Amino acid sequence: MSTELGHSIDDVENLIKKHEAFEKSAAAQEERFSALERLTTFELRELKRRQEAAEAEERAKREAEEAERKAALEAAQAAAAEADRPDAPSPTEEEKPEQVSPTDEEPALEGLLTRKHEWESTTLKSTNRSWIAMYCVLKGTQLHFYKDAKSAKAQPEQTLKGEQPLNLLGASATVANDYKKRKHVFRLKLESGAEFLFQAHDDGEMNNWVARITDIQDAKSAGPSRSQTLPASGQKDDQKRKSFFTLKKN
């Protein structure tokens, strides 16, 4: 007789009990595996939900920035159109903007741009690199920033958040072909090492800004000739020295 079947009734009962215990143990292990599988499925669902929420938040942020830029652009265009109306009523004495000093320069270029401050210096990144819509005014060798066109014309001394104008002497402006996240973007690098990105409305506006800023550097590089800067007395002394050396040579 096989030992697996038992030699007596007691042996058979013991084998049955062992088999029942094995079945219970197997059932318990199966329940554990099911619980682990349910937990893994829940974690995957939670991870997918978080990813979808993050994507939705990023999409909403981009849409809000674009809507803010469009609203600012429309407001600036509307203000400009209102100011250009031939039948627009003249402002009263109280509403007239402050008179600009005759020494103030007329803007060489102005318009609505969206700016991103990337670098404070050549080694230090900007702490705030968000895109911000602002009205930019180029006067002489300085670039001023305002909330909108109305603020720039009415109160030119009150810049956006009290920000100081950028000195463009020694600066360079180039089309940001390496920046792929937005279109119509040009890069402005200052002599101090600071760096900004500006987004224009279209390529024509972008190229216009780049050309005007480049003109500043070209004018600086040209400079007056020596004959123009030499005082009259200096020119006479120079001529005397030349005559003296000529006579001495003869």
Protein Blocks (a to p, Z undefined) as FASTA:
>chain_A
ZZklopafklmmmmmmmmmmmmmmmmmmmmmmmmmmmmmmmmmmmmmmmmmmmmmmmmmm
mmmmmmmmmmmmmmmmmmmmmmmpmklccddfklpccdddfkbccdfbdcddddddfbfb
lmlccfblcdcddddddehjaccddfblmlmmmmmmlcghhiacddfehiacdddfkbmk
bghiacdddfkopacddddfblmlmmmmmmmmmmmmmmmmnopafklmpcfklmmmmmmm
mmmmmmmmZZ
